[in-house]
């Protein structure tokens, strides 16, 4: 059995609030691990969770990213491109997490990425689209 988790579940795992929902989410992951199943956290969910943690919970960017990375340490959790981005995220803010996630998503699918963003275009796999 494989399932996917919504942003609301991921945010509960990171924040521990509300406690009863966070406990339910942790229990779910423990049960999945026991039966050898996994829970997918999509890149879209990770990006939305990052936004929610920053804006609704006022968690600083660096801490939000660290906490999201820890969710992927659970053996019952699998991801798409986000685990690689979170594991290799430099301390520099440009380009930011979501831009790097977009680039990694393209790379994982063997696509190049076109962008008008200079900082993003400086990374391997991205090229700057020049305006005419």
Steps between C-alpha positions, in 0.01 A plus 500: 500500500634838399333830573575868451491760776337840476667820617284507814651169614858610428450827687367306803807273490732803499321724750346243734183714502225436562632220716224247431544533123878485525472183709266348242746584221793345690294189576418468130870507404583243767225272369620539142856416601382187685323365192771606256291766329592856410349846499585727208554869564487671162709800405186714487420403859855580615487842333160576653615377842807725478273796424260411784779455754650837411184705468245343732730364770770769466777239493823644352594369155806306611317326784201420278732337245684305770172374645367398159823311431454308826159375385679315218721322754199286592529162323130505414530831311602534137523809286555616148770764441474675838717262707800560270447876505460512877810284552719718279357842574774758547466774757482763225149618435524558124355322324258400771364162599196494270709608198748223577213255539366597156846448349551163667154388386600583141839327537341185643289481186804566277376842395690825481340801667453838334464802725526877504645475853874576489583321826315186397656505152844492663435144622578194285199386302343846478540750220399862486233584249586832345212737439464629147 
